[in-house]
Amino acid sequence: MLITIARGLQELGYHLEVYAFKDGPSHSVWEDIGCPVSLLDSDFKKGFTVDWSNFEGVLINSLEAQKAVTSLMQEPFFSIPVIWIIQEDTLARRLGQYALNGWTNIIFEWRRTFQRADVVVFPDYTLPMMYSKLDTGNFFVIPGSPIDAWSAEKFSAVHAKEEIRINLGFHKEDFVVVVVGSPFLYNTLWWEHTIAMQAIQPLALKFINQYQRTLRLVFLSNNLKGRYGLALQAIASHLNFPDGTVQHYSLDGDVNSIIMSSDLVLYGSLREEQSFPPILIRAMSFEKPIIAPNLTIIEKHIADQKHGFIFPAGNVGMMTKILYSAISHGKLSDLACKIASSGRSHAKNLLASDTVLSYAELLEKLLQFPSESMLPKPILSLPDELKNAWQWHLLLEPKSHENEQVAEGTLERKEQLTGNSSIVFSMEELWNISIFSTNGSENGSVGARDEIPGQVDWDEQKYTEMMEEIERREEEELEERSETLRGTWEDVYRTARRAERAKFEIIERDEGELERTGQPLCVYELYYGPGTWSFLRGGALYRGLSLSAKGRRAGADDMEAADRLRLLNDSYYKDVLCEHGGFLAIANRVDRIHKNPWIGFQSWRATGRKVSLSTEAERVLADAVQSGNNGDAFYFWARMDKDTRSGIAAKRDPHYNDFWSFCDTINAGKCRVVFENAFRQMYNLPSNLTVLPHMPIDGDSWSVLNSWVMSTPSFLEFVMFSRMFVDALDAQHYDKHHGNGTCALGTSKTERKHCYCRLLELLVNVWAYHSARRMIYLDPQTGSMQEQHNLNDRRGQMWVKYFNFTLLKNMDEDLAEEADDDHPDKRWLWPLTGEVHWQGIYEREREERYRMKMEKKRKSKEKLLERLKFGYKQKSLGRYTKPLFNTSGKAESNATDH
């Protein structure tokens, strides 16, 4: 099914990538249709290094992919649309037992996982009812799957009808009619089965009297615990059916064997269905003639006298008449055989068109595409050959013929109990429960409840902790009120030395800081939340910088950007600045945390896109900055011409590296206009002057993904420039963006949320080029270096006057002086993005230090004069205990202060 859907989506313009937990024969099929396949680590505790943010949506197949859903429950992937297709009922059949035994924790965990999916898709309406305990309002049904047809074909290839009949106790000459119906249980089921027996009863007598053969009637319905079979036997006896000719089997049993052993299949349910019954598709795939009532959904897909026989619902006479036309001389008539053959061909691709179109419509409604993407074609433009049939020709090739259930999901919804192969059993082991307890009853209802704490246990634990806290506080109060004897001077000295050692341990530097001491370079890894921890490199060269609140790794020497810059506590600016906010946080009082002469940054996305530094590249980079042979250079290792966001690299000419065209592409076509307006306001330039900095098209590339290294003074200079640029950008767009969510640089919801991020990601290129820094590309794998945009060739093209350090410093001081004047009624971003310093502040601080110094001298002088006048007064050293004796001769203590 997924392969057929993928072919249709590709035709509409979607780009697809496949991730699997294990390799299988369908691997080559996916690659043949142009979908690259990557294998994920099955140990989900290690985390996935898949950057889900590269995709506009994630389509997950099978319950077994719960591990992938878990990774999408963490930031920054929580907002990515997820469609989860579930065709198995293994978990559904165990939910009732979980509830019965009080295992609410595992139910809550599964419900939380189901809630993460934007849409949970089922192939029929039975499964949503079975999973109702996990329904959070996101269940959706798209009927249709090739599983039934494929299952019948595979089963027929390895089994013989005669052998199955013998195993079921049928004779070779018996004529077997199987009665199927709705998978749901309802009160009128017995009445529908009675109608079927009334219609068949004349033929059963005719078989005995004229053909000397037995017509066997097999009812296939949900398991009714045996009692329903006895009721059917009673009805059959009342209608004069011979003993043993009416039998009942459960849908939980071997359905394929029962249908294959039959000669004719009768659909006995008279209730309207929302989707075409899968059991009929399976019967038709076994090349059995079907007889069904004229329900709306059946008449929609089945042509009377062509794909099957259709009778008026509830009309026993017409049902009997059709049975007579389908059976001739004790066997199937020629018409029935012809219909069976035609039905088999029809069933092979039944519902394919509805399924493919429904998934395409679902994606169209759910996904929001970024501005650089080409929108999909209209659904109606999909060719008939891709929507009217399952892609059987891809599945039946020799290289993918065996074990195809890996590609198409589970052939039977009832999974085999194969130990720990299923995520359901793995979850049960994780929660230390077992449905099939060896110490309890057969259904595991004894003993298992004690293994998981329930609500009562948690209440008792909370009460115990509360009582222990009350007792601890009472003991502390009693100790404070009671008198304590002072120790010797040795005890006092020992306590003082212990306090000094503890004070030294507090300020002792951690292992990560010691490793970085003396190194020329420190690279800060920018990341968002627990979902990105597995992307981080770690090591002495790196230090983590968390951009999300409370997303810092436990036990790691990481920093939180919001702790360094209070502006990032504002969720609005944290979202619109993205990783650029990390630059501002590090630059704010940088001397307190960064002691290295060189500084670098690497986004967590670099690992997801396989452009993070290798060990060899790290060594080469460290040697380059240590030697200083390249001067005050700007090193980067994520190239613009190899950027794979939304397939841009595949659509672009690899030799076409127009910086501003790329910037326009990822910013809704407004990069040039927005940059020029912000640049003009930043420098207060006239409106008739063209102020878009020249970025040459010389065959060289530019930096993306915020992964670069430069000297620390250069970094501070860049931040000085970017603070003023961001302030101008915010002044022009804040009202519209913050007020009604309108962003000039994006159209999708994600782009509007992170409005300035994609423009700020490229800003460092403009600064590095026009501030006359050497720009050197470092291959992240081999470590080879290549200079980009040769410095000598730039002469006469750089706007040095706008990027001169002296000019930027003067502009920074002017803004600081203005901010120092205090404008409480003015909303102004610049003072909040970092330090505010100008000469007046330095002078005021110097005067304040001089005033404090003189005040200290004055107090010291007054104190000295007071001692000369009144003398030195010794303070009390402690408490003296004077022993007293009572009349009995026993000593009593009397404490006196001296």
C-alpha positions in Angstrom: 0.0 0.0 0.0 2.7 2.5 0.9 4.6 1.9 -2.3 1.4 2.7 -4.3 0.8 5.8 -2.3 4.4 6.8 -2.7 4.2 6.5 -6.5 1.1 8.7 -6.5 2.6 11.3 -4.3 5.8 11.4 -6.3 3.8 12.1 -9.4 2.1 15.0 -7.6 5.5 16.5 -6.8 6.3 15.2 -3.3 9.9 14.2 -2.4 10.0 11.1 -0.2 12.7 9.5 2.0 12.3 6.2 3.7 13.6 5.2 7.2 13.4 1.7 8.4 14.5 -0.1 11.6 15.8 -3.2 9.7 16.7 -4.0 6.2 14.4 -6.2 4.0 13.6 -7.3 0.5 11.6 -4.2 -0.2 14.7 -2.0 0.2 15.5 -2.3 -3.5 11.9 -1.6 -4.5 11.9 1.7 -2.6 15.2 2.7 -4.2 13.9 1.7 -7.7 11.1 4.2 -7.4 13.5 7.0 -6.3 13.0 6.9 -2.5 16.4 6.7 -0.7 16.3 4.3 2.3 18.2 4.8 5.5 18.3 2.4 8.5 17.7 3.6 12.0 19.2 2.3 15.2 16.7 -0.1 16.8 18.1 0.9 20.2 15.8 3.9 20.7 17.5 4.8 24.0 20.5 6.1 22.0 18.2 8.5 20.1 17.8 9.1 16.4 20.1 11.3 14.4 17.3 12.2 11.9 16.6 15.8 11.5 12.8 15.6 11.2 12.7 19.4 10.7 14.0 18.7 7.1 10.5 17.4 6.3 7.1 19.0 6.1 5.5 15.9 7.5 6.2 12.4 8.6 4.2 9.3 7.5 4.7 6.4 9.9 3.6 2.9 9.1 2.9 0.2 11.6 2.5 0.1 15.4 6.1 -1.1 15.5 7.3 2.4 14.6 6.3 3.7 18.0 10.0 4.5 18.6 9.9 7.0 15.9 6.8 8.6 17.3 8.5 8.9 20.6 11.4 10.8 19.0 8.9 13.2 17.5 7.4 14.0 20.9 10.5 16.0 21.9 11.5 19.5 21.0 12.2 20.8 18.4 10.2 18.2 16.5 6.9 18.4 18.4 5.2 20.6 15.9 6.0 18.5 12.8 2.8 17.0 11.3 2.7 13.2 11.9 0.4 10.7 10.1 0.5 7.3 11.8 -1.0 4.3 9.9 -2.0 1.4 12.1 -3.2 -1.9 10.7 -2.4 -4.2 13.6 -4.8 -5.1 16.4 -2.2 -6.7 18.8 -2.3 -3.8 21.2 -6.1 -3.3 20.9 -6.7 -6.8 22.0 -4.6 -6.3 25.2 -6.0 -2.9 26.2 -9.0 -4.5 27.9 -6.7 -6.7 30.0 -4.6 -3.7 31.0 -7.8 -1.9 32.2 -9.0 -5.0 34.0 -5.8 -5.4 35.9 -5.5 -1.7 36.7 -2.3 -1.1 34.6 -3.3 2.5 34.0 0.3 3.6 33.5 1.0 1.6 30.4 -2.4 2.7 29.0 -1.5 6.3 29.7 1.8 5.9 28.0 0.2 4.5 24.8 -2.4 7.2 24.9 0.2 9.9 25.2 2.0 8.4 22.2 -1.2 8.2 20.1 -1.9 11.8 21.0 1.3 13.0 19.4 0.1 12.0 15.9 -1.9 14.6 14.2 -3.9 11.9 12.5 -4.0 8.2 13.3 -5.2 6.4 10.1 -6.9 2.9 10.2 -7.7 0.9 7.1 -11.3 0.0 8.3 -13.8 1.0 10.9 -13.2 -1.9 13.2 -9.9 -0.9 14.5 -10.9 2.6 15.8 -13.5 1.0 18.0 -10.9 -1.5 19.3 -8.5 1.3 20.1 -11.2 3.6 21.6 -9.4 3.7 24.9 -6.5 5.6 23.2 -8.7 7.9 21.1 -7.8 11.6 21.6 -9.9 12.9 18.8 -7.3 12.3 16.0 -8.6 8.9 14.6 -9.3 8.8 10.9 -10.3 5.9 8.6 -9.1 5.6 5.0 -10.6 2.3 3.8 -8.5 0.2 1.5 -5.5 -2.0 1.6 -3.9 -4.7 -0.7 -3.3 -6.9 2.4 -6.4 -9.0 1.9 -5.8 -9.7 -1.8 -2.1 -10.3 -1.2 -2.8 -12.6 1.7 -5.2 -14.7 -0.3 -2.7 -15.0 -3.2 0.2 -16.0 -1.0 -2.0 -18.5 0.9 -3.3 -20.1 -2.3 0.2 -20.6 -3.6 1.2 -22.8 -0.7 -2.0 -24.6 0.3 -4.4 -27.0 -1.5 -8.2 -26.8 -1.1 -8.5 -30.6 -0.7 -6.0 -30.7 2.1 -7.6 -27.9 4.0 -11.1 -29.5 3.7 -9.7 -32.7 5.2 -8.2 -30.7 8.1 -11.6 -29.0 8.7 -13.5 -32.3 8.6 -15.3 -31.7 5.3 -15.7 -34.3 2.6 -14.5 -33.9 -1.0 -18.1 -34.1 -2.3 -19.5 -31.5 0.2 -20.7 -28.2 -1.0 -19.6 -25.6 1.5 -21.3 -22.2 1.8 -19.6 -19.7 4.2 -21.8 -16.9 5.6 -19.8 -13.8 6.6 -20.9 -10.4 7.8 -20.0 -7.3 9.7 -17.2 -7.6 12.2 -19.2 -5.7 14.8 -21.5 -7.4 17.3 -25.1 -6.2 17.5 -28.5 -7.6 18.7 -29.9 -8.5 15.3 -27.0 -10.8 14.3 -29.0 -14.0 15.1 -31.9 -12.7 13.0 -29.6 -12.1 9.9 -28.2 -15.6 10.3 -31.7 -17.0 10.5 -32.6 -15.3 7.2 -29.5 -16.9 5.6 -30.5 -20.3 6.9 -34.1 -19.9 5.6 -32.9 -18.9 2.2 -30.4 -21.9 2.0 -32.7 -24.4 3.6 -34.5 -25.5 0.3 -31.1 -26.1 -1.3 -29.9 -28.1 1.6 -32.8 -30.5 1.3 -32.4 -30.6 -2.5 -28.7 -31.6 -2.1 -29.7 -34.5 0.1 -32.7 -35.7 -1.9 -31.5 -35.2 -5.5 -27.7 -35.0 -5.4 -27.0 -37.3 -2.5 -24.5 -34.8 -1.3 -24.3 -32.6 1.8 -24.5 -28.8 1.8 -22.6 -27.5 4.7 -23.3 -24.1 6.1 -20.4 -22.3 7.9 -21.0 -19.1 9.8 -17.9 -16.9 10.3 -18.4 -14.2 12.9 -16.8 -12.7 16.0 -16.0 -15.1 18.8 -19.1 -15.4 21.0 -17.5 -17.9 23.4 -19.3 -21.0 22.1 -22.8 -20.3 23.3 -23.7 -18.7 20.0 -22.7 -21.8 18.1 -25.2 -23.8 20.2 -27.9 -21.3 19.4 -27.2 -21.7 15.7 -27.5 -25.4 16.1 -30.9 -25.0 17.7 -32.1 -22.8 14.9 -30.8 -25.2 12.3 -32.5 -28.1 13.9 -35.8 -26.2 13.9 -35.3 -25.6 10.1 -34.7 -29.3 9.5 -31.0 -29.0 8.7 -29.3 -32.3 9.1 -27.2 -32.6 12.2 -23.6 -31.4 11.9 -24.2 -29.5 8.6 -24.3 -26.0 10.4 -21.1 -24.9 12.0 -19.8 -21.7 13.6 -16.2 -20.4 13.5 -14.6 -17.3 14.9 -13.0 -14.5 12.9 -10.1 -14.8 15.3 -9.3 -18.3 13.8 -7.8 -19.3 10.5 -10.1 -17.3 8.2 -8.0 -18.0 5.1 -8.5 -21.8 5.5 -12.2 -21.5 6.0 -12.8 -19.3 2.9 -10.5 -21.3 0.7 -12.3 -24.5 1.6 -15.7 -23.0 0.6 -17.5 -23.1 -2.7 -19.6 -20.0 -2.3 -19.5 -17.0 0.1 -22.7 -15.3 1.3 -22.6 -11.9 3.0 -25.4 -12.0 5.5 -25.2 -8.6 7.2 -28.1 -6.3 6.3 -26.7 -3.2 8.0 -25.3 -0.3 6.0 -21.5 -0.2 6.2 -19.2 2.9 5.9 -16.6 1.0 3.9 -16.5 -2.0 1.7 -16.1 -5.2 3.8 -12.5 -6.5 3.7 -13.8 -10.0 4.2 -15.5 -9.8 0.8 -12.3 -8.7 -0.8 -10.5 -11.7 0.6 -13.3 -14.0 -0.6 -13.2 -12.6 -4.1 -9.4 -12.9 -4.1 -9.8 -16.6 -3.4 -11.9 -16.7 -6.6 -15.1 -17.5 -4.7 -18.4 -16.2 -6.1 -20.1 -13.8 -3.6 -23.7 -13.1 -2.9 -24.4 -9.8 -1.1 -27.3 -7.5 -0.3 -27.8 -4.3 -2.1 -26.1 -2.1 0.5 -25.0 1.3 -0.8 -21.3 0.6 -0.3 -21.5 -2.8 -2.0 -23.4 -1.5 -5.0 -20.8 1.2 -5.4 -18.0 -1.3 -6.0 -19.7 -4.5 -7.2 -21.6 -4.8 -10.5 -24.4 -7.4 -10.3 -23.9 -10.5 -12.4 -20.3 -9.3 -13.2 -18.3 -9.2 -10.0 -20.9 -11.0 -7.8 -24.6 -11.6 -7.1 -26.7 -8.8 -5.4 -30.1 -9.4 -3.8 -32.5 -7.0 -2.1 -31.6 -6.8 1.6 -34.0 -8.9 3.7 -35.7 -10.6 0.7 -35.4 -14.3 1.5 -37.1 -15.3 -1.8 -34.7 -13.4 -4.0 -31.8 -14.7 -2.0 -33.0 -18.3 -2.6 -33.5 -17.6 -6.3 -30.0 -16.2 -6.7 -28.6 -19.3 -4.8 -30.4 -21.5 -7.4 -28.8 -19.6 -10.3 -25.4 -19.9 -8.7 -25.6 -23.6 -8.0 -26.4 -26.1 -10.8 -26.5 -29.9 -10.3 -24.8 -29.8 -7.0 -21.9 -27.6 -8.0 -21.2 -24.0 -9.1 -22.9 -22.9 -12.3 -21.0 -21.6 -15.3 -22.3 -18.1 -14.5 -21.0 -18.4 -10.9 -17.6 -19.5 -12.1 -17.4 -16.7 -14.6 -18.4 -14.2 -11.9 -15.8 -15.7 -9.5 -13.0 -15.2 -12.0 -14.1 -11.7 -12.8 -14.4 -10.9 -9.1 -10.9 -12.0 -8.4 -9.5 -9.6 -11.0 -11.7 -6.9 -9.7 -10.7 -7.5 -6.0 -7.0 -7.2 -6.8 -7.3 -3.4 -7.2 -10.5 -2.7 -5.3 -10.4 0.5 -3.3 -7.0 1.4 -4.7 -8.2 4.7 -6.2 -10.1 5.8 -3.1 -7.1 5.0 -0.9 -4.5 6.9 -3.0 -6.7 9.9 -3.5 -7.7 10.0 0.2 -4.1 10.0 1.4 -3.2 12.8 -1.1 -6.2 14.9 0.1 -5.1 14.3 3.7 -1.6 15.4 3.1 -2.8 18.5 1.1 -5.0 19.6 4.1 -2.4 18.7 6.8 0.9 19.9 5.4 2.0 23.5 5.2 4.8 24.0 2.6 7.6 26.6 3.0 8.0 29.4 0.6 10.9 27.8 -1.3 8.9 24.6 -2.1 7.1 23.9 -5.3 3.5 23.2 -4.4 2.1 19.7 -5.4 0.1 19.3 -8.5 -3.7 19.1 -8.3 -4.9 15.7 -7.1 -7.1 15.3 -10.2 -4.0 15.4 -12.4 -2.9 12.0 -11.1 -2.7 9.5 -14.0 -5.2 6.5 -13.9 -2.4 3.9 -13.9 -1.1 5.3 -10.6 -4.4 5.6 -8.8 -6.6 2.8 -10.1 -4.4 -0.1 -9.2 -1.9 -1.2 -6.6 1.7 -1.4 -7.8 1.7 -5.2 -8.0 4.4 -5.2 -10.7 6.9 -3.7 -8.3 6.2 -6.3 -5.6 6.2 -9.4 -7.8 9.7 -9.0 -9.1 12.0 -11.8 -8.0 14.2 -9.6 -5.8 11.2 -8.6 -3.7 9.0 -11.6 -3.9 9.9 -13.3 -0.6 8.7 -12.0 2.7 7.0 -9.0 1.2 5.1 -8.4 4.5 8.1 -6.4 5.5 7.2 -3.8 2.9 3.5 -3.9 3.1 3.1 -4.2 6.9 1.6 -7.2 8.5 -0.5 -9.5 6.3 -2.8 -10.5 9.1 -3.9 -8.0 11.8 -3.4 -10.7 14.4 0.4 -10.8 14.9 2.1 -13.9 16.0 3.4 -13.9 19.5 7.1 -13.9 18.7 8.6 -13.0 22.0 10.1 -9.5 22.1 9.8 -8.8 18.4 6.8 -6.6 18.9 6.8 -3.1 20.5 3.8 -4.2 22.5 5.7 -6.9 24.4 8.7 -4.6 24.7 6.5 -2.0 26.4 5.1 -4.6 28.7 8.6 -5.7 29.7 9.5 -2.1 30.3 6.6 -1.7 32.7 7.4 -5.2 34.2 4.0 -6.7 33.5 2.8 -9.8 31.7 -0.6 -10.7 30.4 0.3 -14.4 30.6 1.6 -14.6 34.2 3.0 -18.0 35.2 2.1 -17.5 38.8 -1.4 -16.3 38.4 -4.4 -17.4 36.4 -4.5 -18.0 32.7 -5.3 -14.4 31.9 -2.7 -13.0 34.2 -5.1 -11.4 36.6 -3.3 -12.6 39.8 -0.1 -11.1 41.0 0.6 -8.7 38.1 -1.1 -5.7 39.7 1.4 -5.6 42.5 4.2 -5.1 40.1 3.1 -1.6 39.1 2.1 1.1 41.7 -1.4 2.3 41.3 -3.0 5.6 42.5 -3.4 4.3 46.0 0.3 3.5 46.2 1.3 7.0 45.0 -1.1 8.6 47.6 0.5 6.5 50.4 4.0 7.4 49.2 3.1 11.1 49.1 1.6 10.9 52.6 4.7 9.2 54.0 7.0 11.8 52.5 4.9 14.6 54.0 5.0 13.1 57.5 8.8 12.6 57.2 9.1 16.3 56.3 7.0 17.4 59.3 9.1 15.2 61.7 12.4 16.7 60.2 11.2 20.2 60.7 10.2 19.5 64.3 13.6 18.0 65.1 15.3 21.1 63.6 13.2 23.4 65.8 14.0 21.4 68.9 17.7 21.5 68.2 17.6 25.3 67.8 15.8 25.8 71.1 18.1 23.5 73.1 21.4 24.6 74.6 24.5 23.1 73.1 28.0 22.9 74.7 30.8 24.6 72.9 33.7 22.5 71.8 37.4 23.0 72.2 39.5 25.4 70.2 40.8 22.4 68.2 37.2 21.7 67.1 36.7 25.3 66.1 39.9 25.3 64.0 38.9 22.0 62.4 35.5 23.3 61.5 37.0 26.4 60.0 39.4 24.4 57.9 36.6 22.2 56.7 34.6 25.3 55.6 37.6 26.6 53.7 38.0 23.3 51.8 34.2 23.3 51.0 34.5 26.9 49.7 37.4 25.9 47.5 35.5 22.9 46.1 32.5 25.1 45.2 34.6 27.3 43.0 36.7 24.5 41.6 36.4 24.3 37.8 34.7 21.4 36.2 36.3 18.8 34.0 35.0 20.4 30.7 36.5 23.8 31.6 39.8 22.3 32.5 39.9 20.4 29.1 39.3 23.7 27.3 41.9 25.6 29.2 44.8 26.5 27.0 43.1 25.5 23.8 43.0 28.2 21.0 39.4 27.3 20.0 36.1 26.5 21.6 33.1 25.6 19.4 29.6 26.1 20.9 27.1 23.5 19.8 23.7 25.1 19.4 20.7 22.9 20.1 17.0 22.8 21.0 15.7 20.4 23.7 16.2 16.7 24.3 15.3 15.8 20.7 18.6 17.2 19.5 20.9 15.7 22.2 21.9 12.8 20.0 23.1 15.2 17.3 25.8 16.8 19.5 29.4 15.8 19.0 30.9 16.5 22.5 34.5 16.4 23.4 37.1 18.9 24.6 36.6 21.1 21.6 32.9 21.6 22.1 30.6 23.1 24.6 26.8 22.8 24.4 24.5 25.9 24.3 20.8 25.2 24.9 18.4 27.5 23.1 15.3 26.2 24.8 14.3 26.7 28.4 15.1 23.7 30.6 16.5 21.8 27.7 20.0 21.5 28.9 21.7 18.1 29.2 21.9 16.7 32.7 25.5 16.3 33.9 27.0 18.1 30.9 29.0 21.3 30.9 26.4 23.1 28.9 25.0 26.6 29.1 21.5 27.9 28.7 21.2 30.9 26.4 18.4 32.4 28.4 20.6 32.6 31.5 23.1 34.6 29.5 20.6 37.0 27.9 17.3 37.8 29.5 15.7 38.7 26.2 15.6 35.0 25.3 13.2 34.4 28.1 10.7 36.1 25.9 9.3 33.3 23.7 8.6 35.7 20.8 12.2 36.8 20.4 13.5 33.3 21.2 11.5 32.0 18.2 12.3 34.9 15.7 16.0 35.0 16.5 16.6 31.2 16.6 20.3 30.3 16.7 21.3 33.9 16.3 20.0 34.4 19.8 22.8 32.1 20.9 25.4 34.4 19.3 24.0 37.3 21.3 24.0 35.3 24.5 27.6 34.3 24.2 28.7 37.8 23.2 27.0 39.3 26.3 29.8 39.6 28.9 31.8 37.1 26.8 34.9 37.4 29.1 33.1 35.7 31.9 32.7 32.4 30.0 35.0 32.4 27.0 38.8 32.6 27.5 39.9 31.3 24.1 41.3 33.5 21.3 39.1 31.8 18.7 35.4 31.0 18.9 33.1 28.8 16.7 29.6 27.6 16.5 28.0 24.4 15.0 24.3 23.9 14.7 22.8 20.5 15.7 21.3 20.5 12.2 24.8 20.0 10.8 24.9 16.5 12.1 21.5 15.7 10.8 22.6 16.8 7.3 26.0 15.0 7.6 28.1 18.1 7.5 29.4 18.2 11.0 33.2 18.2 11.6 34.9 14.8 11.6 37.8 14.1 13.9 40.3 14.8 11.1 38.6 18.1 10.2 38.7 19.1 13.9 42.4 18.5 14.0 43.1 20.4 10.9 41.0 23.4 12.1 42.7 23.5 15.5 46.1 23.5 13.8 45.1 26.3 11.4 43.9 28.6 14.1 46.9 27.7 16.3 49.4 28.6 13.6 47.6 31.7 12.4 48.9 31.3 8.9 45.5 32.4 7.4 45.3 35.5 9.6 42.0 36.7 10.8 40.0 34.3 8.7 36.4 33.1 8.7 36.2 29.3 8.5 33.0 27.5 7.5 32.1 23.9 6.6 28.4 23.9 5.6 28.2 25.1 2.0 25.2 26.9 0.4 25.5 25.0 -2.9 25.1 21.7 -1.0 22.1 22.8 1.1 19.4 20.1 0.8 16.5 22.0 2.4 13.3 21.2 0.5 15.2 19.7 -2.4 16.6 23.1 -3.4 20.0 21.6 -4.2 18.5 19.2 -6.7 16.6 21.9 -8.5 19.5 24.4 -8.6 22.4 24.5 -11.1 25.4 23.3 -9.0 27.5 26.1 -10.6 24.9 28.7 -9.9 25.7 30.2 -6.5 23.8 33.5 -6.5 23.7 34.5 -2.8 20.7 36.8 -3.1 18.7 34.4 -5.2 19.2 31.7 -2.6 18.3 34.1 0.1 15.1 35.0 -1.8 14.3 31.4 -2.3 14.2 30.5 1.4 12.6 33.8 2.5 9.4 33.9 0.4 11.1 36.0 -2.3 11.5 39.1 0.0 15.1 38.7 1.2 16.5 41.5 -1.0 13.7 44.0 -0.1 13.8 43.3 3.6 17.6 43.3 3.9 17.8 46.6 1.9 15.2 48.3 4.0 16.8 47.2 7.3 20.3 48.2 6.0 19.0 51.6 5.0 17.4 52.3 8.4 20.5 51.0 10.2 22.8 53.5 8.5 20.1 56.2 8.1 20.6 56.3 4.3 18.4 58.1 1.8 15.6 56.2 0.2 16.8 56.8 -3.4 20.1 55.1 -2.8 20.6 51.4 -3.7 21.9 49.8 -0.5 22.0 46.1 -1.3 25.6 44.9 -0.7 27.2 43.2 -3.7 27.6 39.4 -3.3 29.5 38.1 -6.3 28.7 35.1 -8.5 32.2 33.7 -8.9 31.7 30.0 -8.6 32.6 29.9 -4.9 30.1 29.2 -2.1 28.8 30.7 1.1 28.2 29.6 4.6 24.8 28.2 5.9 23.6 26.4 9.0 25.5 28.7 11.4 28.5 26.4 11.4 31.7 28.5 11.4 34.8 29.7 13.3 36.4 33.1 13.6 38.6 35.0 16.1 37.0 36.1 19.3 37.5 39.9 18.5 36.1 39.4 15.1 33.1 37.6 16.6 32.4 40.5 18.9 32.6 42.9 15.9 30.2 40.8 14.0 27.8 40.7 16.9 28.1 44.5 17.2 27.0 44.8 13.5 24.2 42.2 13.8 22.7 43.8 16.9 22.1 47.0 15.0 20.8 45.1 12.0 18.4 43.0 14.1 17.2 46.1 15.8 16.4 47.8 12.5 14.7 44.6 11.3 12.6 44.4 14.4 11.6 48.1 14.2 10.2 47.6 10.7 8.3 44.3 11.2 7.5 43.9 14.9 4.0 45.5 14.8 2.7 43.4 11.9 4.4 40.2 12.9 3.7 40.3 16.6 0.3 41.8 16.2 -1.3 39.5 13.5 1.4 37.0 12.7 2.2 38.4 9.3 5.8 37.7 8.3 7.3 39.2 5.1 9.9 36.5 5.0 7.7 33.4 5.2 4.3 32.0 4.4 3.9 28.7 6.3 3.2 28.6 10.0 6.7 27.5 10.9 8.2 30.2 8.7 6.1 32.9 10.3 7.0 31.7 13.8 10.7 31.8 13.0 10.4 34.9 10.9 14.0 36.4 10.9 15.9 33.1 11.3 16.7 32.2 7.7 17.8 35.7 6.9 20.0 36.0 10.0 21.5 32.6 9.1 23.1 34.2 6.0 24.0 37.5 7.6 27.5 36.4 8.6 28.4 36.0 4.9 27.6 39.7 4.2 29.7 40.9 7.1 32.6 38.5 6.5 32.8 39.4 2.8 32.6 43.2 3.2 34.7 43.4 6.3 37.6 42.0 4.3 37.9 38.7 6.1 39.4 35.7 4.3 36.6 33.2 3.8 37.9 29.6 3.9 35.8 26.5 3.3 36.8 23.5 5.4 35.7 20.1 4.1 33.9 18.5 7.1 35.1 15.0 6.2 38.6 15.3 4.9 39.7 18.5 6.5 40.9 20.0 3.2 40.7 23.8 3.0 39.9 26.0 0.0 39.6 29.8 0.1 36.4 31.2 -1.2 36.0 34.7 -2.9 39.7 35.4 -3.0 40.5 38.5 -1.0 42.6 40.1 -3.7 39.8 39.7 -6.2 37.4 41.6 -3.9 39.2 44.9 -4.1 36.9 47.6 -5.3 33.8 45.4 -4.6 33.7 45.5 -0.8 31.6 48.1 1.0 34.4 48.6 3.6 33.1 52.0 4.7 29.9 50.5 6.0 31.7 47.6 7.8 34.6 49.5 9.2 35.2 48.7 12.9 35.6 52.4 13.8 32.3 53.3 12.3 30.5 50.4 13.9 32.1 51.2 17.3 30.9 54.8 17.0 27.4 53.8 16.1 27.4 51.3 19.0 28.4 54.1 21.4 25.8 56.5 20.0 23.1 53.9 20.6 24.5 53.2 24.1 24.4 56.9 25.0 20.8 57.1 23.8 19.9 54.0 25.8 21.6 55.5 28.8 19.3 58.5 28.7 16.5 56.1 29.6 13.3 56.0 27.5 10.8 54.0 29.5 7.9 54.7 27.1 9.8 53.6 24.0 9.9 49.9 22.8 13.4 49.4 21.7 15.1 46.1 21.1 18.8 47.1 20.8 19.5 47.6 24.6 18.1 44.2 25.3 20.4 42.3 22.9 23.7 42.7 24.8 25.9 45.1 26.8 25.3 48.8 26.7 28.6 50.8 27.0 29.8 54.3 26.0 32.4 56.7 27.3 29.9 58.4 29.6 29.1 55.0 31.3 32.9 54.4 31.8 33.3 57.8 33.4 30.3 57.4 35.6 31.6 54.0 36.7 35.0 55.5 37.4 33.5 58.3 39.4 31.4 55.8 41.4 34.4 53.7 42.2 36.3 56.8 43.3 33.4 57.9 45.5 33.2 54.5 47.1 37.0 54.6 47.7 36.8 58.0 49.4 33.8 56.9 51.4 35.8 53.9 52.7 38.7 56.1 53.6 36.4 58.5 55.5 34.9 55.6 57.5 38.3 54.2 58.3 39.5 57.6 59.5 36.5 58.2 61.7 36.9 54.7 63.2 40.6 55.4 64.0 39.7 58.7 65.7 37.0 57.0 67.8 39.5 54.4 69.0 42.0 57.1 69.9 39.4 59.0 71.9 37.6 56.2 73.7 40.0 53.3 73.4 39.6 49.8 72.1 36.6 47.8 73.3 37.0 44.0 73.3 34.0 42.1 72.1 32.7 39.1 73.9 34.6 35.9 73.1 31.9 33.5 74.0 30.0 31.9 77.0 31.4 31.0 80.3 29.8 28.2 82.3 30.1 28.7 86.1 29.4 25.5 88.1 27.0 25.9 91.0 26.3 23.4 93.9 22.9 22.7 95.3 22.1 21.5 98.8 22.5 17.9 97.7 26.1 18.5 96.6 25.4 18.1 92.9 26.7 20.6 90.4 24.4 22.9 88.5 25.3 24.9 85.4 24.8 28.6 85.1 25.8 30.2 81.8 26.9 33.8 81.8 28.1 36.1 79.0 31.4 37.8 79.4 
